[in-house]
Amino acid sequence: MFKTVRRLFVAAALLAFGVSFALAQDATVKVRVSPPEAYIFVDGQPVAHRSQTITVTPGQHTIGVYNYGFKPQVETRQFEAGKNPEFVARLEALPGSDTGPWGKVQLEGTANDKAAVYINGMKPEFFVGHVDEFNNNIGPTQKLVLPIGTYQLFIVNPKETQPVYSGQIEVKNNERVIVNVGHNTTRYEKWHSAGKKNTRARFNSGGPSTTVAVLPVTGTFSVDKNDVKCAEPVTLTWTSAEAAETTIAASPVVEVAPSGQRTDNPTHTTTYVFTAKGPGGIVTQSQTVHVDPTVQTALKADPIELKYRRIDDKVIVPANTTLFWRAENAHQAAIDPPLGSVQMTGQQTIAAEPKTTAIGPVDEMVTYIIAANNLCG
């Protein structure tokens, strides 16, 4: 009996030491959030909503606090083992409200009310709330209000990277689309209170009631000209609102600021596709720029016939001609013989130098050739 008790005591002591040693390697930080329903992300992954003490591995991490309708607060910090200074996030409300038309999304059949809800993407910028804000339509109602359209819905449990639900939903005017996450089904019911308000705030929460009204994404895209010569500058101009991600695709796809301008020099006919994507929808616009790759050249001599007279080594009647040339839609040009590389337009006087040295008439012809190319090949 004594030996058994001793072995249990030693094992318990080792276990306690092991737990203490592991905890000493973690870094903890208290994250205080406002509004209180805001969600905490670590390195882009959902962790928890409301103010929490979170645990991370020592080192550099990015802490982000998000709540739809508010400007997120994101900071990258170095975290040491043990307790770290508080992270305080007081989010600033964004202006604007939704005026419809709209429909409502209601979630059912999910075991984790704290799971993060995303629309149209899985970056924190596409986050609209957590399940418990959108899973009730009786008494204190909870609403996720979206503009009319088709969306991709993602639900991700805290501290996980893969969604527990991913599916396409269609939001219809003044209707509730009820998504049963567990059974992967959707059904529609009339949203009787849809018309009771003309405008809805982005975020409204009081007690058990919450409304998140997502504003529609808007965007415009244009080019200053649709027909250009090879590598001629083209100015792209775009604007967007309520977008979490904006890209321009030609080759390759590049992420751009929500609104801006840039210059491109296309060397072949190019279709530019602008996409503004956010929880409130996806806007896609395209512009095609047609590139003319044709190089045009011209070369003439004036005069084209020369009379030349020489007695012994003395030139009695000198002969000169002037070459005139131009190359359009070109980046390089050369004349052979004897000038080599030349500007795209120009002229130059050429002195006649017959190769015939014997006594008698001279009947020689010299051919000048201009060659030009451009970046389009």
Summary of the structure (lengths in Angstrom):
residues: 377
radius of gyration: 36.6
end to end distance: 92.6
largest distance: 136.0
contacts: 1086
relative contact order: 0.10
helix: 8%
strand: 54%
